[in-house]
Amino acid sequence: MKMAGKLVVLGSINADHILNLDAFPTPGETVTGSQYQIAFGGKGANQAVAAGRSGADIAFIACTGDDDTGERIRKQLESDNIDVAPVSVIDGESTGVALIFVNGEGENVIGIHAGANAALSPTLVEAQRETIAEAAALLMQLESPLESVLAAAKIAHENQTRVALNPAPARALSDELLALVDIITPNETEAEKLTGIRVENDDDAARAAGALHAKGIDTVLITLGSRGVWASVNGEGRRVPGFKVKAIDTIAAGDTFNGALMTALLEERSLDEAIRFAHAAAAIAVTRKGAQPSVPWRKEIEDFLGQQG
């Protein structure tokens, strides 16, 4: 029995250790930073939080370690309106960790220890078959084992659950997986990795979208940072600009976009409306520090849109 508007997110959970620096260190250099913080992150969790806070009916398939961090993260996710019943606790494993430097321009460099995220196996995915089959949509990223992403996509595809893939971090993907995807949301780097087409302008974005359509994906949204999104449905594409804000930290901007986008699409808004809603959520997120602490609630998104006229 399909649950109207139900979203399942499958993905990673990390504790982010964030340090602000004026400039990234060069090899061998030690630099002193400021504003050290530990914030909850991981692409999967960030997207789940963005969906939960923006109003989705959402369940999250993920793994934490059997540590104090994992317990705190599960409690936090529950308070963000997420069903955490499908989150597994992995014995003897630590919760995933990301070490993040943010420079004066708000750019970041990140190193990750997968920890419990590596334990999100096809067997655990199979155990959540019903959750995926009953959902209206499944949203995934690439910080989980690829065989598990493929296994979940197959279950979704068999049960007419829409498959949305945010193909991040950038890596090559099989045609088998791409053929199961209904909506894909790469940035320029990820689009190039998947298609071999360097995306520097709208014409490039249109060509890259065409290459992804040719692999069987109906809806291609290539995120272009401050220039907005190239939105292409079955080859009909155009750029949808974002909102101008002063960015202080771009961590989780893309994740916020993805979670909010799926929320709006599951409310049966048009693609244009959904992108505008997602742009607003991401615009708010980049004006705040950290991953999940920066993700806005629905009322904030609606207030922001109301101010745009």
C-alpha positions in Angstrom: 0.0 0.0 0.0 1.6 3.3 -1.2 1.8 6.0 1.4 0.9 9.3 -0.3 3.8 11.7 -0.1 6.0 9.4 2.0 9.7 9.9 1.6 12.5 7.5 2.5 16.1 8.8 2.6 18.9 6.3 2.5 22.4 7.6 3.4 25.2 8.5 5.7 25.4 9.9 9.3 28.6 11.8 10.4 29.7 13.9 13.3 31.3 17.0 11.6 34.4 18.5 13.3 34.5 22.0 11.7 37.3 24.6 12.0 37.3 28.0 10.4 40.5 29.2 8.9 41.5 32.4 6.9 43.1 30.2 4.2 43.6 26.5 3.8 47.0 25.2 5.0 49.6 24.2 2.3 51.3 20.8 2.9 53.6 21.0 5.9 52.0 24.2 7.1 50.2 24.6 10.5 47.6 27.4 10.7 45.6 28.5 13.6 41.8 28.5 13.2 38.8 29.7 15.1 35.2 28.8 15.9 35.8 25.1 16.3 32.5 23.2 16.5 31.1 19.7 16.3 27.9 19.6 14.4 25.9 16.6 13.0 26.3 16.0 9.3 26.6 13.3 6.7 24.9 13.8 3.3 22.1 11.4 4.1 21.3 12.8 7.5 21.6 16.4 6.2 19.0 15.6 3.4 16.8 13.8 5.9 16.9 16.8 8.3 16.1 19.2 5.4 13.1 17.1 4.4 11.9 16.7 8.0 12.2 20.4 8.9 10.6 21.5 5.6 7.6 19.3 6.2 8.0 15.9 4.6 6.7 12.6 6.0 10.1 10.9 6.2 11.8 7.8 7.3 15.6 7.4 7.3 17.6 4.3 6.5 21.2 4.6 7.9 23.7 3.3 10.4 25.4 4.8 13.5 28.0 3.3 15.8 27.2 2.0 19.2 28.7 5.1 20.7 27.5 8.2 22.6 27.7 10.3 19.4 25.3 7.8 17.6 22.8 8.0 20.4 22.8 11.8 20.4 22.4 11.9 16.7 19.4 9.6 16.7 17.7 11.7 19.4 18.4 14.9 17.3 17.0 13.3 14.1 13.8 12.4 16.0 13.4 16.0 17.1 13.7 17.0 13.4 10.5 15.0 12.6 12.3 12.0 11.2 11.2 8.3 11.7 14.5 6.8 12.9 13.2 3.2 13.3 15.2 2.1 10.2 18.5 3.5 11.7 20.7 0.5 12.7 23.2 0.6 15.5 26.3 -1.2 14.5 28.1 -3.1 17.3 31.8 -2.3 17.8 31.8 0.5 15.2 32.1 4.2 15.6 29.7 6.7 14.1 31.1 8.3 10.9 33.3 11.4 11.2 34.1 14.3 8.9 37.0 16.7 9.4 36.1 20.0 7.8 38.2 23.1 7.2 36.2 26.2 6.1 38.2 29.2 4.6 37.4 32.9 4.6 35.4 32.6 1.4 33.1 30.0 2.9 34.6 27.2 0.8 35.4 23.9 2.5 37.7 20.9 2.2 36.6 17.7 3.9 38.1 14.3 4.9 35.8 11.5 6.0 36.0 8.3 8.1 33.0 6.2 7.0 32.8 4.2 10.3 29.3 2.7 10.7 28.2 4.1 7.3 30.3 1.3 5.6 28.0 -1.2 7.4 24.9 -0.1 5.5 24.9 -3.4 3.5 22.5 -4.8 0.9 21.3 -7.1 3.6 20.2 -4.1 5.8 18.6 -2.5 2.7 16.7 -5.8 2.0 15.4 -5.7 5.7 13.8 -2.3 4.8 12.2 -3.5 1.6 8.7 -2.7 2.8 9.7 0.8 3.9 11.0 1.5 0.4 8.2 -0.2 -1.4 5.5 1.8 0.5 7.2 5.1 0.0 6.3 7.6 -2.8 10.0 8.5 -3.3 13.5 7.3 -2.3 16.3 9.9 -2.0 20.0 8.7 -1.9 23.6 10.0 -2.2 27.0 8.3 -2.6 28.4 8.2 1.0 26.9 4.7 1.4 28.2 1.5 -0.2 27.4 1.5 -3.9 26.0 -2.0 -3.9 23.5 -0.9 -1.3 22.5 2.2 -3.3 21.9 -0.1 -6.2 19.9 -2.6 -4.1 17.6 0.1 -2.8 17.1 1.6 -6.3 16.1 -1.9 -7.6 13.5 -2.3 -4.8 12.2 1.2 -5.4 12.0 0.7 -9.2 10.1 -2.6 -8.8 7.5 -0.9 -6.6 7.0 2.3 -8.6 8.8 4.4 -5.9 10.4 7.4 -7.5 14.2 7.2 -7.2 16.0 10.5 -6.6 19.8 10.4 -6.6 22.2 13.2 -5.5 25.4 11.7 -7.0 27.7 13.1 -4.4 30.6 12.8 -3.6 31.5 12.7 -7.3 32.3 9.3 -8.8 31.6 7.3 -11.9 28.4 5.2 -11.8 27.2 2.2 -13.7 24.6 2.5 -16.4 22.7 -0.2 -14.5 22.2 2.2 -11.6 21.6 5.3 -13.7 18.8 3.5 -15.6 16.9 3.1 -12.3 17.0 6.8 -11.4 14.1 9.1 -12.1 15.6 12.4 -10.8 19.3 13.2 -10.6 20.8 16.3 -8.9 24.5 16.6 -9.7 26.6 19.7 -9.3 29.0 20.7 -12.2 31.8 18.5 -11.0 29.5 15.5 -10.5 27.9 16.1 -13.9 31.3 16.0 -15.5 32.2 12.8 -13.7 29.1 11.1 -14.9 29.1 12.4 -18.5 32.6 13.5 -19.4 31.2 16.9 -20.3 32.8 19.9 -18.5 30.0 22.2 -17.3 31.0 25.9 -17.5 27.9 27.5 -19.0 24.2 26.8 -19.8 25.0 25.1 -23.2 27.4 22.7 -21.4 24.7 22.0 -18.8 22.2 21.3 -21.5 24.6 18.8 -23.2 25.4 17.1 -19.9 21.7 16.8 -19.1 21.2 15.3 -22.6 23.8 12.6 -21.8 22.0 11.8 -18.6 18.6 11.6 -20.3 20.2 9.2 -22.7 21.0 6.9 -19.8 17.3 6.8 -18.9 16.9 9.6 -16.4 13.8 11.8 -17.0 14.5 14.7 -14.7 18.0 16.2 -14.5 18.8 19.1 -12.2 22.4 20.3 -12.4 23.1 22.7 -9.5 25.3 25.6 -10.6 26.1 27.2 -7.2 25.2 30.9 -7.2 23.9 30.7 -10.8 21.0 28.5 -9.8 20.0 25.2 -11.4 19.8 23.8 -14.9 16.5 22.0 -14.9 15.9 19.6 -17.8 12.9 17.3 -18.2 13.1 14.8 -21.1 15.4 17.2 -22.9 13.5 20.4 -22.3 15.9 22.5 -20.2 16.4 26.0 -18.8 18.2 27.7 -16.0 16.2 28.5 -12.8 18.2 31.2 -10.9 18.6 31.0 -7.2 18.4 33.8 -4.6 21.2 36.3 -3.9 22.4 36.0 -0.3 25.8 36.5 1.5 27.2 33.1 2.0 29.2 32.4 5.1 29.4 28.6 5.0 28.3 26.4 2.0 28.4 23.1 4.0 25.1 21.3 3.4 23.7 23.8 0.9 23.3 21.1 -1.7 21.9 18.7 0.9 19.3 21.3 2.0 18.3 21.8 -1.6 17.8 18.1 -2.2 15.7 17.5 1.0 13.5 20.6 0.4 13.1 19.7 -3.3 11.8 16.3 -2.5 9.4 17.7 0.2 7.9 20.1 -2.4 7.7 17.5 -5.2 5.9 15.0 -2.8 3.4 17.8 -2.1 2.7 17.7 -5.9 4.0 21.1 -6.5 5.3 21.8 -10.1 9.0 21.3 -10.7 9.5 25.1 -10.9 7.8 25.7 -7.6 9.7 22.8 -6.0 13.0 24.3 -7.2 12.1 27.7 -5.9 11.2 26.3 -2.5 14.5 24.3 -2.5 16.5 27.4 -3.6 15.0 29.3 -0.7 15.9 26.6 1.8 19.5 26.5 0.5 19.8 30.3 0.5 18.9 30.4 4.2 21.3 27.5 5.0 24.4 29.2 3.4 23.9 32.2 5.7 24.5 30.0 8.8 27.3 27.8 10.1 27.5 24.1 10.1 25.6 21.3 8.4 22.4 20.4 10.2 22.4 23.5 12.4 22.1 25.6 9.2 19.0 23.8 7.8 15.9 25.9 8.0 12.4 25.0 9.2 9.4 25.2 6.9 8.1 28.5 8.4 11.5 30.1 7.8 11.4 29.0 4.1 7.9 30.3 3.6 8.8 33.6 5.3 11.8 34.0 3.1 9.7 33.3 -0.1 7.1 35.8 1.1 9.8 38.5 1.3 10.9 37.8 -2.3 7.6 39.2 -3.7 
